[in-house]
Amino acid sequence: MWRNLPVFFIWLIGLSVLNNALHHVSPPVESVKALSFFPLACSLILLWYACRKEYGGERMLRSFFPWAAGMTILYLTPFMHGLSLPLDMQTQRSIYEFSALAQFGLLLVHARTWFKPWDWVWIFGVTLFFGMILENGGIILGVFSEPGYLLYLPGLPAPLATALGWVNVLYCAFFAVERILPNMSPYGRGLVCALIGLSLDVVFDPVATRLGWWVWAPSLEVKIWEVPIINFIAWFWALFPYVTVYYWVRGMENYGEGRKVIYLVGGFPVILLGEFLGVITNLALAGDWAGLLVIHRFFINFGSL
Protein backbone atom coordinates (compact mmCIF):
# COMPACT_ATOMS: atom_id res chain seq x y z
CA MET A 1 0.00 0.00 0.00
CA TRP A 2 2.83 2.41 0.84
CA ARG A 3 4.77 1.39 -2.26
CA ASN A 4 1.78 2.35 -4.47
CA LEU A 5 0.55 5.21 -2.30
CA PRO A 6 -0.59 7.47 -5.21
CA VAL A 7 -3.13 4.81 -6.27
CA PHE A 8 -4.71 4.89 -2.81
CA PHE A 9 -4.28 8.66 -2.61
CA ILE A 10 -6.59 9.08 -5.64
CA TRP A 11 -9.06 6.67 -4.04
CA LEU A 12 -8.95 8.49 -0.70
CA ILE A 13 -9.47 11.93 -2.25
CA GLY A 14 -12.53 10.67 -4.09
CA LEU A 15 -13.92 9.05 -0.96
CA SER A 16 -13.34 12.10 1.25
CA VAL A 17 -14.96 14.45 -1.27
CA LEU A 18 -17.94 12.13 -1.64
CA ASN A 19 -18.39 11.86 2.12
CA ASN A 20 -18.06 15.62 2.56
CA ALA A 21 -20.50 16.38 -0.26
CA LEU A 22 -23.21 14.11 1.13
CA HIS A 23 -22.82 14.54 4.89
CA HIS A 24 -21.01 17.77 5.73
CA VAL A 25 -22.47 20.21 3.19
CA SER A 26 -26.03 21.46 3.49
CA PRO A 27 -27.82 20.91 1.21
CA PRO A 28 -25.80 17.97 -0.14
CA VAL A 29 -24.00 18.34 -3.48
CA GLU A 30 -26.05 15.75 -5.33
CA SER A 31 -23.99 15.77 -8.55
CA VAL A 32 -21.07 14.22 -6.67
CA LYS A 33 -22.99 10.95 -6.28
CA ALA A 34 -22.32 10.07 -9.91
CA LEU A 35 -19.09 12.02 -10.41
CA SER A 36 -17.39 10.26 -7.50
CA PHE A 37 -17.11 7.08 -9.56
CA PHE A 38 -14.43 8.69 -11.77
CA PRO A 39 -11.69 8.68 -9.10
CA LEU A 40 -12.82 5.23 -7.95
CA ALA A 41 -12.52 3.88 -11.49
CA CYS A 42 -9.16 5.60 -11.93
CA SER A 43 -7.75 4.11 -8.73
CA LEU A 44 -9.01 0.61 -9.56
CA ILE A 45 -7.53 0.72 -13.07
CA LEU A 46 -4.18 1.79 -11.65
CA LEU A 47 -4.44 -0.91 -8.96
CA TRP A 48 -4.95 -3.51 -11.72
CA TYR A 49 -1.79 -2.42 -13.50
CA ALA A 50 0.14 -2.23 -10.24
CA CYS A 51 -0.81 -5.78 -9.31
CA ARG A 52 -0.06 -7.03 -12.82
CA LYS A 53 3.38 -5.42 -12.75
CA GLU A 54 4.28 -6.76 -9.32
CA TYR A 55 2.84 -10.28 -9.53
CA GLY A 56 1.41 -11.30 -12.91
CA GLY A 57 -0.63 -14.43 -13.59
CA GLU A 58 -2.94 -15.97 -11.01
CA ARG A 59 -1.17 -14.33 -8.10
CA MET A 60 -2.05 -10.97 -9.63
CA LEU A 61 -5.75 -11.86 -9.64
CA ARG A 62 -5.59 -13.13 -6.06
CA SER A 63 -4.06 -9.82 -5.04
CA PHE A 64 -6.23 -7.49 -7.12
CA PHE A 65 -9.76 -8.71 -6.42
CA PRO A 66 -9.69 -8.63 -2.59
CA TRP A 67 -8.16 -5.15 -2.63
CA ALA A 68 -10.58 -3.92 -5.30
CA ALA A 69 -13.58 -5.34 -3.44
CA GLY A 70 -12.50 -3.82 -0.13
CA MET A 71 -11.79 -0.43 -1.67
CA THR A 72 -15.13 -0.39 -3.49
CA ILE A 73 -17.14 -1.36 -0.40
CA LEU A 74 -15.44 1.31 1.71
CA TYR A 75 -15.94 3.84 -1.07
CA LEU A 76 -19.69 3.21 -1.07
CA THR A 77 -20.15 3.71 2.68
CA PRO A 78 -21.24 7.38 2.31
CA PHE A 79 -24.27 6.09 0.38
CA MET A 80 -25.22 3.73 3.22
CA HIS A 81 -26.29 6.22 5.87
CA GLY A 82 -28.04 9.57 6.13
CA LEU A 83 -26.01 11.16 8.91
CA SER A 84 -25.74 14.92 8.43
CA LEU A 85 -23.10 16.97 10.27
CA PRO A 86 -22.81 20.24 8.30
CA LEU A 87 -19.62 22.23 8.77
CA ASP A 88 -19.45 25.98 8.29
CA MET A 89 -17.63 27.34 5.24
CA GLN A 90 -14.61 28.68 7.12
CA THR A 91 -14.07 25.35 8.88
CA GLN A 92 -14.34 23.57 5.54
CA ARG A 93 -11.80 25.93 3.98
CA SER A 94 -9.36 25.46 6.86
CA ILE A 95 -9.65 21.66 6.63
CA TYR A 96 -8.99 21.80 2.90
CA GLU A 97 -6.04 24.16 3.30
CA PHE A 98 -4.24 22.13 5.93
CA SER A 99 -5.04 18.80 4.25
CA ALA A 100 -3.43 20.06 1.03
CA LEU A 101 -0.29 20.95 2.99
CA ALA A 102 -0.34 17.58 4.77
CA GLN A 103 -0.78 15.72 1.48
CA PHE A 104 2.18 17.57 0.01
CA GLY A 105 4.30 16.60 3.01
CA LEU A 106 3.23 12.95 2.77
CA LEU A 107 4.09 12.80 -0.93
CA LEU A 108 7.49 14.35 -0.17
CA VAL A 109 8.17 11.44 2.17
CA HIS A 110 6.82 8.88 -0.31
CA ALA A 111 9.05 10.30 -3.07
CA ARG A 112 12.04 8.79 -1.27
CA THR A 113 10.78 5.34 -2.29
CA TRP A 114 11.31 5.90 -6.03
CA PHE A 115 12.88 9.25 -6.86
CA LYS A 116 16.23 9.61 -8.56
CA PRO A 117 18.25 12.68 -7.52
CA TRP A 118 17.03 15.01 -10.29
CA ASP A 119 13.37 13.98 -9.84
CA TRP A 120 13.20 16.28 -6.83
CA VAL A 121 14.03 19.23 -9.04
CA TRP A 122 11.66 18.18 -11.83
CA ILE A 123 8.57 17.61 -9.68
CA PHE A 124 9.00 19.64 -6.50
CA GLY A 125 10.85 22.42 -8.27
CA VAL A 126 9.91 22.88 -11.94
CA THR A 127 6.38 21.46 -11.70
CA LEU A 128 5.64 23.40 -8.52
CA PHE A 129 6.78 26.60 -10.25
CA PHE A 130 4.55 25.87 -13.23
CA GLY A 131 1.59 25.12 -10.95
CA MET A 132 2.06 28.46 -9.22
CA ILE A 133 2.01 30.20 -12.61
CA LEU A 134 -1.22 28.42 -13.56
CA GLU A 135 -3.04 29.08 -10.29
CA ASN A 136 -2.04 32.72 -9.98
CA GLY A 137 -2.53 33.26 -13.70
CA GLY A 138 -6.20 32.24 -13.53
CA ILE A 139 -6.79 34.76 -10.76
CA ILE A 140 -4.90 37.53 -12.58
CA LEU A 141 -6.96 36.87 -15.72
CA GLY A 142 -10.09 37.45 -13.64
CA VAL A 143 -11.58 33.99 -14.13
CA PHE A 144 -11.82 33.29 -10.38
CA SER A 145 -10.56 34.41 -6.98
CA GLU A 146 -9.45 32.55 -3.86
CA PRO A 147 -10.13 34.72 -0.80
CA GLY A 148 -10.13 33.87 2.88
CA TYR A 149 -7.19 31.48 3.21
CA LEU A 150 -4.54 31.68 5.89
CA LEU A 151 -1.33 31.11 3.94
CA TYR A 152 -0.37 33.17 0.88
CA LEU A 153 3.05 33.71 -0.60
CA PRO A 154 3.99 37.42 -0.49
CA GLY A 155 2.68 39.34 -3.48
CA LEU A 156 0.69 36.44 -4.95
CA PRO A 157 -3.13 36.21 -5.05
CA ALA A 158 -3.33 32.41 -4.87
CA PRO A 159 -3.03 30.64 -1.50
CA LEU A 160 -0.20 28.20 -0.97
CA ALA A 161 -2.60 25.26 -0.68
CA THR A 162 -4.03 25.54 -4.19
CA ALA A 163 -0.58 25.94 -5.75
CA LEU A 164 0.62 22.80 -3.94
CA GLY A 165 -2.53 21.03 -5.13
CA TRP A 166 -1.18 21.01 -8.70
CA VAL A 167 1.92 19.17 -7.52
CA ASN A 168 -0.14 16.71 -5.46
CA VAL A 169 -2.20 15.77 -8.50
CA LEU A 170 0.71 15.65 -10.94
CA TYR A 171 2.84 13.63 -8.53
CA CYS A 172 0.20 10.88 -8.61
CA ALA A 173 -0.08 11.14 -12.39
CA PHE A 174 3.69 11.00 -12.88
CA PHE A 175 3.93 7.99 -10.58
CA ALA A 176 1.23 6.22 -12.59
CA VAL A 177 2.85 6.70 -16.00
CA GLU A 178 6.40 6.05 -14.78
CA ARG A 179 5.94 3.22 -12.27
CA ILE A 180 2.66 1.45 -13.02
CA LEU A 181 1.34 1.83 -16.55
CA PRO A 182 2.97 0.44 -19.72
CA ASN A 183 5.54 2.61 -21.43
CA MET A 184 4.00 5.35 -23.58
CA SER A 185 5.08 8.20 -25.81
CA PRO A 186 5.20 11.72 -24.33
CA TYR A 187 1.84 12.43 -25.99
CA GLY A 188 0.32 9.31 -24.42
CA ARG A 189 1.67 10.24 -21.03
CA GLY A 190 0.32 13.76 -21.44
CA LEU A 191 -3.15 12.47 -22.23
CA VAL A 192 -3.18 9.92 -19.39
CA CYS A 193 -1.97 12.48 -16.85
CA ALA A 194 -4.65 14.92 -18.02
CA LEU A 195 -7.34 12.24 -17.60
CA ILE A 196 -6.08 11.33 -14.12
CA GLY A 197 -6.17 14.99 -13.14
CA LEU A 198 -9.67 15.43 -14.54
CA SER A 199 -10.92 12.32 -12.72
CA LEU A 200 -10.09 14.12 -9.47
CA ASP A 201 -11.13 17.60 -10.53
CA VAL A 202 -14.54 16.56 -11.85
CA VAL A 203 -15.61 15.39 -8.39
CA PHE A 204 -13.71 18.01 -6.43
CA ASP A 205 -14.78 21.24 -8.10
CA PRO A 206 -18.56 21.05 -7.55
CA VAL A 207 -17.89 20.85 -3.81
CA ALA A 208 -15.15 23.50 -3.84
CA THR A 209 -17.40 25.84 -5.81
CA ARG A 210 -20.33 25.34 -3.45
CA LEU A 211 -18.09 26.05 -0.44
CA GLY A 212 -16.48 29.13 -1.97
CA TRP A 213 -12.95 27.76 -1.93
CA TRP A 214 -12.66 29.53 -5.25
CA VAL A 215 -15.16 32.12 -6.44
CA TRP A 216 -15.87 32.27 -10.17
CA ALA A 217 -16.44 35.45 -12.14
CA PRO A 218 -20.22 36.04 -11.97
CA SER A 219 -20.50 36.41 -15.76
CA LEU A 220 -19.50 32.77 -16.33
CA GLU A 221 -22.93 31.30 -16.99
CA VAL A 222 -22.09 28.25 -19.14
CA LYS A 223 -21.85 25.58 -16.46
CA ILE A 224 -21.83 21.84 -15.98
CA TRP A 225 -22.45 20.31 -12.55
CA GLU A 226 -22.77 23.89 -11.23
CA VAL A 227 -19.17 24.65 -12.25
CA PRO A 228 -18.24 26.98 -15.14
CA ILE A 229 -17.20 24.84 -18.09
CA ILE A 230 -14.05 26.91 -18.48
CA ASN A 231 -12.72 25.12 -15.39
CA PHE A 232 -12.67 21.67 -16.98
CA ILE A 233 -11.41 22.99 -20.32
CA ALA A 234 -8.60 24.82 -18.56
CA TRP A 235 -7.70 21.76 -16.49
CA PHE A 236 -7.22 19.61 -19.58
CA TRP A 237 -5.21 22.26 -21.40
CA ALA A 238 -3.14 22.96 -18.30
CA LEU A 239 -2.03 19.32 -17.95
CA PHE A 240 -1.85 17.79 -21.43
CA PRO A 241 0.62 20.21 -23.10
CA TYR A 242 2.78 20.59 -20.01
CA VAL A 243 3.16 16.85 -19.34
CA THR A 244 3.76 16.12 -23.03
CA VAL A 245 6.59 18.66 -23.25
CA TYR A 246 7.85 17.63 -19.81
CA TYR A 247 8.44 14.04 -20.92
CA TRP A 248 9.68 15.06 -24.35
CA VAL A 249 12.37 17.23 -22.76
CA ARG A 250 13.24 14.63 -20.14
CA GLY A 251 13.69 12.08 -22.90
CA MET A 252 16.28 14.17 -24.78
CA GLU A 253 19.50 12.28 -25.23
CA ASN A 254 22.96 13.78 -25.04
CA TYR A 255 21.84 16.53 -22.66
CA GLY A 256 22.52 16.82 -18.96
CA GLU A 257 19.66 17.13 -16.49
CA GLY A 258 20.53 20.73 -15.67
CA ARG A 259 20.32 21.77 -19.32
CA LYS A 260 17.02 19.94 -19.72
CA VAL A 261 15.58 21.86 -16.77
CA ILE A 262 16.69 25.12 -18.36
CA TYR A 263 15.09 24.13 -21.67
CA LEU A 264 11.77 23.25 -20.04
CA VAL A 265 11.57 26.37 -17.87
CA GLY A 266 12.67 28.48 -20.82
CA GLY A 267 9.87 26.90 -22.84
CA PHE A 268 7.16 27.88 -20.36
CA PRO A 269 6.00 30.85 -22.46
CA VAL A 270 5.49 28.58 -25.48
CA ILE A 271 3.67 25.96 -23.38
CA LEU A 272 1.44 28.60 -21.81
CA LEU A 273 0.67 30.09 -25.22
CA GLY A 274 -0.33 26.66 -26.52
CA GLU A 275 -2.51 26.10 -23.46
CA PHE A 276 -4.10 29.53 -23.88
CA LEU A 277 -4.92 28.89 -27.54
CA GLY A 278 -6.38 25.50 -26.64
CA VAL A 279 -8.61 27.03 -23.96
CA ILE A 280 -10.00 29.84 -26.12
CA THR A 281 -10.58 27.46 -29.05
CA ASN A 282 -12.56 25.06 -26.85
CA LEU A 283 -14.47 27.93 -25.26
CA ALA A 284 -15.49 29.09 -28.73
CA LEU A 285 -16.54 25.56 -29.73
CA ALA A 286 -18.56 25.25 -26.50
CA GLY A 287 -20.23 28.62 -27.12
CA ASP A 288 -18.94 30.05 -23.85
CA TRP A 289 -18.76 33.67 -25.01
CA ALA A 290 -18.81 34.91 -21.41
CA GLY A 291 -15.61 32.98 -20.72
CA LEU A 292 -13.98 34.50 -23.78
CA LEU A 293 -15.19 37.93 -22.72
CA VAL A 294 -13.54 37.61 -19.29
CA ILE A 295 -10.21 36.87 -20.98
CA HIS A 296 -10.75 39.62 -23.55
CA ARG A 297 -11.53 42.11 -20.78
CA PHE A 298 -8.24 41.32 -19.07
CA PHE A 299 -6.22 42.12 -22.19
CA ILE A 300 -8.18 45.33 -22.77
CA ASN A 301 -7.46 46.44 -19.19
CA PHE A 302 -3.84 45.34 -19.47
CA GLY A 303 -3.39 47.27 -22.69
CA SER A 304 -4.76 50.41 -21.10
CA LEU A 305 -2.17 50.41 -18.32
C-alpha positions in Angstrom: 0.0 0.0 0.0 2.8 2.4 0.8 4.8 1.4 -2.3 1.8 2.3 -4.5 0.6 5.2 -2.3 -0.6 7.5 -5.2 -3.1 4.8 -6.3 -4.7 4.9 -2.8 -4.3 8.7 -2.6 -6.6 9.1 -5.6 -9.1 6.7 -4.0 -9.0 8.5 -0.7 -9.5 11.9 -2.2 -12.5 10.7 -4.1 -13.9 9.1 -1.0 -13.3 12.1 1.2 -15.0 14.5 -1.3 -17.9 12.1 -1.6 -18.4 11.9 2.1 -18.1 15.6 2.6 -20.5 16.4 -0.3 -23.2 14.1 1.1 -22.8 14.5 4.9 -21.0 17.8 5.7 -22.5 20.2 3.2 -26.0 21.5 3.5 -27.8 20.9 1.2 -25.8 18.0 -0.1 -24.0 18.3 -3.5 -26.1 15.7 -5.3 -24.0 15.8 -8.5 -21.1 14.2 -6.7 -23.0 11.0 -6.3 -22.3 10.1 -9.9 -19.1 12.0 -10.4 -17.4 10.3 -7.5 -17.1 7.1 -9.6 -14.4 8.7 -11.8 -11.7 8.7 -9.1 -12.8 5.2 -8.0 -12.5 3.9 -11.5 -9.2 5.6 -11.9 -7.7 4.1 -8.7 -9.0 0.6 -9.6 -7.5 0.7 -13.1 -4.2 1.8 -11.6 -4.4 -0.9 -9.0 -5.0 -3.5 -11.7 -1.8 -2.4 -13.5 0.1 -2.2 -10.2 -0.8 -5.8 -9.3 -0.1 -7.0 -12.8 3.4 -5.4 -12.7 4.3 -6.8 -9.3 2.8 -10.3 -9.5 1.4 -11.3 -12.9 -0.6 -14.4 -13.6 -2.9 -16.0 -11.0 -1.2 -14.3 -8.1 -2.1 -11.0 -9.6 -5.7 -11.9 -9.6 -5.6 -13.1 -6.1 -4.1 -9.8 -5.0 -6.2 -7.5 -7.1 -9.8 -8.7 -6.4 -9.7 -8.6 -2.6 -8.2 -5.1 -2.6 -10.6 -3.9 -5.3 -13.6 -5.3 -3.4 -12.5 -3.8 -0.1 -11.8 -0.4 -1.7 -15.1 -0.4 -3.5 -17.1 -1.4 -0.4 -15.4 1.3 1.7 -15.9 3.8 -1.1 -19.7 3.2 -1.1 -20.2 3.7 2.7 -21.2 7.4 2.3 -24.3 6.1 0.4 -25.2 3.7 3.2 -26.3 6.2 5.9 -28.0 9.6 6.1 -26.0 11.2 8.9 -25.7 14.9 8.4 -23.1 17.0 10.3 -22.8 20.2 8.3 -19.6 22.2 8.8 -19.5 26.0 8.3 -17.6 27.3 5.2 -14.6 28.7 7.1 -14.1 25.4 8.9 -14.3 23.6 5.5 -11.8 25.9 4.0 -9.4 25.5 6.9 -9.6 21.7 6.6 -9.0 21.8 2.9 -6.0 24.2 3.3 -4.2 22.1 5.9 -5.0 18.8 4.3 -3.4 20.1 1.0 -0.3 20.9 3.0 -0.3 17.6 4.8 -0.8 15.7 1.5 2.2 17.6 0.0 4.3 16.6 3.0 3.2 13.0 2.8 4.1 12.8 -0.9 7.5 14.3 -0.2 8.2 11.4 2.2 6.8 8.9 -0.3 9.0 10.3 -3.1 12.0 8.8 -1.3 10.8 5.3 -2.3 11.3 5.9 -6.0 12.9 9.3 -6.9 16.2 9.6 -8.6 18.3 12.7 -7.5 17.0 15.0 -10.3 13.4 14.0 -9.8 13.2 16.3 -6.8 14.0 19.2 -9.0 11.7 18.2 -11.8 8.6 17.6 -9.7 9.0 19.6 -6.5 10.8 22.4 -8.3 9.9 22.9 -11.9 6.4 21.5 -11.7 5.6 23.4 -8.5 6.8 26.6 -10.2 4.5 25.9 -13.2 1.6 25.1 -10.9 2.1 28.5 -9.2 2.0 30.2 -12.6 -1.2 28.4 -13.6 -3.0 29.1 -10.3 -2.0 32.7 -10.0 -2.5 33.3 -13.7 -6.2 32.2 -13.5 -6.8 34.8 -10.8 -4.9 37.5 -12.6 -7.0 36.9 -15.7 -10.1 37.5 -13.6 -11.6 34.0 -14.1 -11.8 33.3 -10.4 -10.6 34.4 -7.0 -9.5 32.5 -3.9 -10.1 34.7 -0.8 -10.1 33.9 2.9 -7.2 31.5 3.2 -4.5 31.7 5.9 -1.3 31.1 3.9 -0.4 33.2 0.9 3.1 33.7 -0.6 4.0 37.4 -0.5 2.7 39.3 -3.5 0.7 36.4 -5.0 -3.1 36.2 -5.1 -3.3 32.4 -4.9 -3.0 30.6 -1.5 -0.2 28.2 -1.0 -2.6 25.3 -0.7 -4.0 25.5 -4.2 -0.6 25.9 -5.8 0.6 22.8 -3.9 -2.5 21.0 -5.1 -1.2 21.0 -8.7 1.9 19.2 -7.5 -0.1 16.7 -5.5 -2.2 15.8 -8.5 0.7 15.6 -10.9 2.8 13.6 -8.5 0.2 10.9 -8.6 -0.1 11.1 -12.4 3.7 11.0 -12.9 3.9 8.0 -10.6 1.2 6.2 -12.6 2.9 6.7 -16.0 6.4 6.1 -14.8 5.9 3.2 -12.3 2.7 1.5 -13.0 1.3 1.8 -16.6 3.0 0.4 -19.7 5.5 2.6 -21.4 4.0 5.3 -23.6 5.1 8.2 -25.8 5.2 11.7 -24.3 1.8 12.4 -26.0 0.3 9.3 -24.4 1.7 10.2 -21.0 0.3 13.8 -21.4 -3.2 12.5 -22.2 -3.2 9.9 -19.4 -2.0 12.5 -16.9 -4.7 14.9 -18.0 -7.3 12.2 -17.6 -6.1 11.3 -14.1 -6.2 15.0 -13.1 -9.7 15.4 -14.5 -10.9 12.3 -12.7 -10.1 14.1 -9.5 -11.1 17.6 -10.5 -14.5 16.6 -11.8 -15.6 15.4 -8.4 -13.7 18.0 -6.4 -14.8 21.2 -8.1 -18.6 21.0 -7.6 -17.9 20.9 -3.8 -15.2 23.5 -3.8 -17.4 25.8 -5.8 -20.3 25.3 -3.4 -18.1 26.0 -0.4 -16.5 29.1 -2.0 -12.9 27.8 -1.9 -12.7 29.5 -5.3 -15.2 32.1 -6.4 -15.9 32.3 -10.2 -16.4 35.4 -12.1 -20.2 36.0 -12.0 -20.5 36.4 -15.8 -19.5 32.8 -16.3 -22.9 31.3 -17.0 -22.1 28.2 -19.1 -21.8 25.6 -16.5 -21.8 21.8 -16.0 -22.5 20.3 -12.5 -22.8 23.9 -11.2 -19.2 24.7 -12.2 -18.2 27.0 -15.1 -17.2 24.8 -18.1 -14.1 26.9 -18.5 -12.7 25.1 -15.4 -12.7 21.7 -17.0 -11.4 23.0 -20.3 -8.6 24.8 -18.6 -7.7 21.8 -16.5 -7.2 19.6 -19.6 -5.2 22.3 -21.4 -3.1 23.0 -18.3 -2.0 19.3 -18.0 -1.9 17.8 -21.4 0.6 20.2 -23.1 2.8 20.6 -20.0 3.2 16.9 -19.3 3.8 16.1 -23.0 6.6 18.7 -23.3 7.8 17.6 -19.8 8.4 14.0 -20.9 9.7 15.1 -24.4 12.4 17.2 -22.8 13.2 14.6 -20.1 13.7 12.1 -22.9 16.3 14.2 -24.8 19.5 12.3 -25.2 23.0 13.8 -25.0 21.8 16.5 -22.7 22.5 16.8 -19.0 19.7 17.1 -16.5 20.5 20.7 -15.7 20.3 21.8 -19.3 17.0 19.9 -19.7 15.6 21.9 -16.8 16.7 25.1 -18.4 15.1 24.1 -21.7 11.8 23.3 -20.0 11.6 26.4 -17.9 12.7 28.5 -20.8 9.9 26.9 -22.8 7.2 27.9 -20.4 6.0 30.9 -22.5 5.5 28.6 -25.5 3.7 26.0 -23.4 1.4 28.6 -21.8 0.7 30.1 -25.2 -0.3 26.7 -26.5 -2.5 26.1 -23.5 -4.1 29.5 -23.9 -4.9 28.9 -27.5 -6.4 25.5 -26.6 -8.6 27.0 -24.0 -10.0 29.8 -26.1 -10.6 27.5 -29.1 -12.6 25.1 -26.9 -14.5 27.9 -25.3 -15.5 29.1 -28.7 -16.5 25.6 -29.7 -18.6 25.3 -26.5 -20.2 28.6 -27.1 -18.9 30.1 -23.9 -18.8 33.7 -25.0 -18.8 34.9 -21.4 -15.6 33.0 -20.7 -14.0 34.5 -23.8 -15.2 37.9 -22.7 -13.5 37.6 -19.3 -10.2 36.9 -21.0 -10.8 39.6 -23.5 -11.5 42.1 -20.8 -8.2 41.3 -19.1 -6.2 42.1 -22.2 -8.2 45.3 -22.8 -7.5 46.4 -19.2 -3.8 45.3 -19.5 -3.4 47.3 -22.7 -4.8 50.4 -21.1 -2.2 50.4 -18.3 
